[in-house]
Amino acid sequence: MVKKRRQEKIVNSRLLFPIILIYSTLLIALMWNSQPQMWMQGLSIASTTLFMLALNNRYALLRVYSRMVSIAYLVLSMMLLQEPFGLAESIIPVCFAAFFFILFNAYQDRQQAGTIFYAFSFIGVSSIFCPQILYFVPLFWFILIVFILAFSFRTFIASILGLLLPYWFLAGYYCYKGTPAQIISHITAIVQTKDFFHYTIINEHQWVNLAVVTLLSIVGTIHFLRNSYLDKIKTRMLYEAFMIIQLGCIGFIILLPEYVTLGLKLMTIPTAILIAHFLSLTHTWFTNIAFQAIVVLLLLLTIYNLWIPSLLF
């Protein structure tokens, strides 16, 4: 009988998810004392975690029983808990997770105009809080064409209508206030950003977080590419789509450093999925050591972010 390594025992344990939930709840409660608005961040993380759980269950992202996708997302979110947040940083990650969950339902079906409409309406909602989110739209169309295989004239029009749907309500609100011109100002804000490539705005903690999240996504990507032949074609397509999304998030931060907090929170979604594939489906002595190193690194970085002030600011 082959003895299970520590990695297998922990990853396959049904107690791990409840333990991480308790860990996350305690951290959020601890931060609540210093940041009364932490309830908003907690609600955002909880909602996104549910979508991550649904993504894994609906599309069988892992070949074995594991809650590692949701667990990885929670642990990464706790690492970023000290990052400044507002409505945009709280709502947009939930909208992104909902977008992926709905969009993947249209896989290989060019008649799913309704599904595409609802998916892109969440991106439209995101752009209400941060117009720069619209930079992702060409990337989403690329994914729709290449990986979801559901692009057609109908689904393209449905995506545009979905993006515009929230703006009908926003325009009505501004008209009610008697300031209809504000809708134009809101839309044109996408090309008025003054801080392109302004990296001095990124502090020490954010550089470290960005490096670690990127490293984890690279580890997950390399493992998946080496072992993707074991997955079903649909699963491979979805993982490849998340790899492209991850590149898009990195590009978003490179282009607009002032949105580094939002970019980091969006990066946790594809990173959690990619690293979960590595942690759940590897069983060697080397990956056992890597698993323990990743756990220690994330715990230390969480402590560093929450209780050690930046040396630069």
C-alpha positions as CSV (number, residue, x, y, z in Angstrom):
1,M,0.0,0.0,0.0
2,V,1.4,3.4,-1.0
3,K,1.7,5.8,1.9
4,K,0.0,9.1,1.2
5,R,2.1,12.2,1.4
6,R,1.2,15.2,3.5
7,Q,0.1,17.1,0.4
8,E,-2.4,14.4,-0.5
9,K,-3.8,14.1,3.0
10,I,-4.4,17.8,3.3
11,V,-5.7,18.5,-0.2
12,N,-8.1,15.5,-0.2
13,S,-9.4,16.2,3.3
14,R,-13.0,17.1,3.6
15,L,-12.2,19.2,6.7
16,L,-9.9,21.5,4.8
17,F,-12.6,23.7,3.3
18,P,-14.4,24.3,6.7
19,I,-11.1,25.1,8.3
20,I,-10.2,27.7,5.7
21,L,-13.6,29.2,6.0
22,I,-13.1,29.6,9.8
23,Y,-9.6,31.0,9.2
24,S,-11.0,33.5,6.7
25,T,-13.9,34.5,8.9
26,L,-11.6,35.1,11.9
27,L,-9.2,37.3,9.8
28,I,-12.0,39.4,8.5
29,A,-13.5,39.8,12.0
30,L,-10.1,40.8,13.3
31,M,-9.7,43.4,10.6
32,W,-13.2,44.6,11.2
33,N,-12.1,46.5,14.3
34,S,-9.7,48.8,12.4
35,Q,-11.8,48.9,9.2
36,P,-15.5,49.2,9.8
37,Q,-16.2,48.8,6.1
38,M,-14.6,45.3,6.1
39,W,-18.1,43.8,5.9
40,M,-18.3,44.9,2.3
41,Q,-15.0,43.1,1.5
42,G,-16.1,40.0,3.4
43,L,-19.4,39.9,1.5
44,S,-17.5,40.2,-1.8
45,I,-15.1,37.4,-0.9
46,A,-17.9,35.2,0.2
47,S,-19.9,35.8,-3.0
48,T,-16.9,35.2,-5.2
49,T,-16.0,32.0,-3.3
50,L,-19.5,30.7,-4.0
51,F,-19.1,31.3,-7.8
52,M,-15.6,29.6,-7.6
53,L,-17.2,26.6,-6.0
54,A,-20.0,26.6,-8.6
55,L,-17.4,26.9,-11.4
56,N,-15.5,23.9,-10.1
57,N,-18.6,21.8,-9.7
58,R,-20.3,22.8,-12.9
59,Y,-17.4,22.5,-15.3
60,A,-15.3,19.8,-13.5
61,L,-12.1,21.8,-13.4
62,L,-10.4,19.2,-11.4
63,R,-10.4,15.4,-12.1
64,V,-10.7,14.5,-8.4
65,Y,-12.9,15.5,-5.6
66,S,-11.4,18.7,-4.2
67,R,-12.5,22.1,-3.0
68,M,-9.0,23.4,-3.7
69,V,-10.2,26.0,-6.2
70,S,-12.3,27.8,-3.6
71,I,-9.7,27.2,-0.9
72,A,-6.9,28.7,-3.0
73,Y,-9.1,31.7,-3.7
74,L,-9.9,32.3,0.0
75,V,-6.2,32.0,1.0
76,L,-5.1,34.4,-1.7
77,S,-7.9,36.8,-0.8
78,M,-6.8,36.8,2.9
79,M,-3.3,37.6,1.7
80,L,-4.7,40.7,0.0
81,L,-7.1,41.6,2.8
82,Q,-5.1,44.7,3.8
83,E,-5.3,46.2,0.3
84,P,-7.4,49.4,0.1
85,F,-10.8,48.8,-1.3
86,G,-14.0,50.5,-2.2
87,L,-17.2,49.6,-4.2
88,A,-15.2,48.8,-7.3
89,E,-12.8,46.4,-5.6
90,S,-15.7,44.7,-3.8
91,I,-18.2,44.4,-6.7
92,I,-16.0,43.8,-9.8
93,P,-14.4,40.5,-8.6
94,V,-17.9,39.1,-8.0
95,C,-19.0,40.3,-11.5
96,F,-16.0,38.7,-13.1
97,A,-16.6,35.3,-11.4
98,A,-20.3,35.5,-12.4
99,F,-19.2,36.3,-16.0
100,F,-17.0,33.3,-16.3
101,F,-19.6,31.0,-14.7
102,I,-22.3,32.1,-17.2
103,L,-20.0,32.5,-20.2
104,F,-18.7,28.9,-20.1
105,N,-22.2,27.6,-20.3
106,A,-22.2,28.7,-24.0
107,Y,-19.3,26.3,-24.9
108,Q,-19.6,25.3,-28.6
109,D,-23.1,26.8,-28.9
110,R,-23.3,29.8,-31.3
111,Q,-27.1,30.0,-30.6
112,Q,-26.6,31.0,-26.9
113,A,-27.2,34.7,-27.4
114,G,-29.2,34.9,-24.2
115,T,-26.3,33.3,-22.2
116,I,-23.8,35.7,-23.8
117,F,-26.1,38.7,-23.1
118,Y,-26.3,37.9,-19.4
119,A,-22.6,37.2,-19.1
120,F,-21.5,40.5,-20.6
121,S,-24.1,42.4,-18.6
122,F,-22.0,41.6,-15.6
123,I,-19.0,43.2,-17.3
124,G,-21.3,46.2,-18.1
125,V,-22.1,46.5,-14.4
126,S,-18.3,46.3,-13.6
127,S,-17.6,49.2,-16.0
128,I,-20.2,51.3,-14.1
129,F,-17.8,51.3,-11.1
130,C,-14.6,51.3,-13.2
131,P,-14.9,52.3,-16.9
132,Q,-11.4,51.0,-17.5
133,I,-12.8,47.4,-17.2
134,L,-13.9,47.9,-20.8
135,Y,-10.3,47.3,-21.8
136,F,-10.9,43.6,-21.1
137,V,-13.8,43.4,-23.6
138,P,-11.7,42.7,-26.8
139,L,-9.9,39.9,-24.7
140,F,-13.3,38.4,-23.8
141,W,-14.3,38.4,-27.5
142,F,-11.1,36.6,-28.3
143,I,-11.9,34.0,-25.7
144,L,-15.4,33.7,-27.0
145,I,-14.0,33.0,-30.5
146,V,-11.0,30.8,-29.8
147,F,-11.8,28.9,-26.5
148,I,-15.6,29.1,-26.0
149,L,-16.2,28.5,-29.7
150,A,-19.5,30.3,-29.5
151,F,-18.9,33.5,-31.5
152,S,-21.4,34.5,-34.2
153,F,-23.1,37.6,-35.3
154,R,-26.0,36.9,-32.8
155,T,-23.7,36.4,-29.9
156,F,-21.6,39.4,-30.8
157,I,-24.7,41.7,-30.8
158,A,-25.8,40.0,-27.6
159,S,-22.5,40.8,-26.0
160,I,-22.8,44.5,-27.0
161,L,-26.4,44.7,-25.7
162,G,-25.3,43.1,-22.4
163,L,-22.5,45.7,-22.0
164,L,-25.0,48.5,-22.7
165,L,-27.8,47.3,-20.4
166,P,-26.5,48.8,-17.2
167,Y,-25.9,52.1,-19.0
168,W,-29.6,52.4,-19.8
169,F,-30.3,52.4,-16.1
170,L,-27.4,54.8,-15.4
171,A,-28.7,57.2,-18.2
172,G,-32.1,57.1,-16.6
173,Y,-30.7,57.9,-13.2
174,Y,-28.7,60.8,-14.6
175,C,-31.7,62.1,-16.5
176,Y,-33.7,61.9,-13.3
177,K,-31.1,64.0,-11.5
178,G,-31.1,66.5,-14.4
179,T,-27.5,65.8,-15.4
180,P,-27.7,63.6,-18.5
181,A,-24.3,64.8,-19.7
182,Q,-22.7,62.9,-16.9
183,I,-23.2,59.6,-18.8
184,I,-20.9,60.9,-21.5
185,S,-18.3,61.9,-18.9
186,H,-18.5,58.5,-17.4
187,I,-17.9,56.7,-20.7
188,T,-15.1,59.0,-21.8
189,A,-13.3,58.5,-18.5
190,I,-11.8,55.3,-20.1
191,V,-9.5,57.4,-22.3
192,Q,-8.7,60.1,-19.8
193,T,-6.5,58.2,-17.4
194,K,-3.4,60.3,-16.6
195,D,-1.4,57.6,-14.8
196,F,-0.5,55.2,-17.6
197,F,2.7,53.3,-16.6
198,H,3.0,55.4,-13.4
199,Y,4.7,52.7,-11.3
200,T,5.7,54.9,-8.3
201,I,2.1,54.5,-7.1
202,I,2.7,50.8,-6.4
203,N,4.0,50.3,-2.8
204,E,6.3,47.6,-1.5
205,H,3.5,45.3,-0.3
206,Q,1.8,45.4,-3.7
207,W,5.0,44.6,-5.6
208,V,5.6,41.5,-3.4
209,N,1.9,40.4,-3.7
210,L,2.1,40.8,-7.5
211,A,5.3,38.8,-7.7
212,V,3.9,36.0,-5.6
213,V,0.5,35.8,-7.4
214,T,2.3,35.8,-10.7
215,L,4.7,33.1,-9.6
216,L,1.8,30.9,-8.4
217,S,0.0,31.4,-11.8
218,I,3.2,30.4,-13.6
219,V,3.6,27.3,-11.6
220,G,0.0,26.3,-12.2
221,T,0.3,27.1,-15.9
222,I,3.4,25.1,-16.4
223,H,1.9,22.1,-14.6
224,F,-1.3,22.3,-16.6
225,L,0.5,22.6,-20.0
226,R,2.6,19.5,-19.1
227,N,-0.4,17.4,-18.1
228,S,-3.3,18.9,-20.1
229,Y,-3.5,15.8,-22.2
230,L,-5.2,14.0,-19.2
231,D,-8.0,16.5,-19.2
232,K,-11.1,16.6,-21.4
233,I,-11.0,18.9,-24.4
234,K,-13.6,21.3,-22.8
235,T,-11.6,21.5,-19.6
236,R,-8.4,22.3,-21.5
237,M,-10.2,25.1,-23.3
238,L,-11.4,26.6,-20.1
239,Y,-8.0,26.5,-18.5
240,E,-6.4,28.0,-21.5
241,A,-9.1,30.8,-21.3
242,F,-8.1,31.5,-17.7
243,M,-4.4,31.7,-18.8
244,I,-5.3,34.4,-21.3
245,I,-7.4,36.2,-18.6
246,Q,-4.4,36.1,-16.3
247,L,-2.2,37.7,-19.0
248,G,-4.9,40.3,-19.4
249,C,-4.9,41.1,-15.7
250,I,-1.2,41.5,-15.7
251,G,-1.4,43.7,-18.7
252,F,-4.1,45.8,-17.0
253,I,-1.8,46.4,-14.0
254,I,1.2,47.2,-16.3
255,L,-0.9,49.7,-18.3
256,L,-2.8,51.2,-15.3
257,P,-0.7,50.9,-12.1
258,E,-3.2,53.1,-10.2
259,Y,-5.6,50.1,-10.4
260,V,-3.1,47.7,-9.0
261,T,-5.4,46.7,-6.1
262,L,-8.3,45.9,-8.4
263,G,-5.9,44.1,-10.8
264,L,-4.5,41.9,-7.9
265,K,-8.0,41.0,-6.8
266,L,-9.0,40.0,-10.3
267,M,-5.7,38.0,-10.7
268,T,-6.7,35.8,-7.7
269,I,-9.5,34.2,-9.7
270,P,-7.5,32.6,-12.5
271,T,-4.5,32.1,-10.2
272,A,-6.6,30.1,-7.7
273,I,-7.9,27.8,-10.6
274,L,-4.4,27.3,-12.0
275,I,-2.6,26.6,-8.8
276,A,-5.5,24.4,-7.6
277,H,-4.8,22.1,-10.6
278,F,-1.2,21.8,-9.5
279,L,-1.9,21.2,-5.8
280,S,-4.8,18.7,-6.4
281,L,-3.3,16.6,-9.2
282,T,0.4,16.1,-8.2
283,H,1.7,13.5,-5.8
284,T,5.5,13.4,-6.0
285,W,8.0,14.1,-3.2
286,F,9.0,17.3,-5.0
287,T,5.5,18.7,-5.3
288,N,4.9,17.7,-1.6
289,I,7.8,20.0,-0.7
290,A,6.5,22.7,-3.0
291,F,3.0,22.4,-1.5
292,Q,4.4,23.0,2.0
293,A,6.6,25.9,0.8
294,I,3.6,27.5,-0.9
295,V,1.5,27.2,2.3
296,V,4.3,28.7,4.5
297,L,4.9,31.5,1.9
298,L,1.3,32.5,1.8
299,L,0.9,32.5,5.6
300,L,4.0,34.6,6.0
301,L,3.0,37.0,3.3
302,T,-0.5,37.3,4.9
303,I,1.2,38.3,8.2
304,Y,3.5,40.6,6.4
305,N,0.6,42.4,4.7
306,L,-1.6,42.7,7.7
307,W,0.8,43.6,10.5
308,I,4.2,44.8,9.0
309,P,4.2,48.4,7.6
310,S,5.8,49.1,4.3
311,L,9.4,50.2,4.5
312,L,8.9,52.5,1.6
313,F,5.9,54.5,2.7
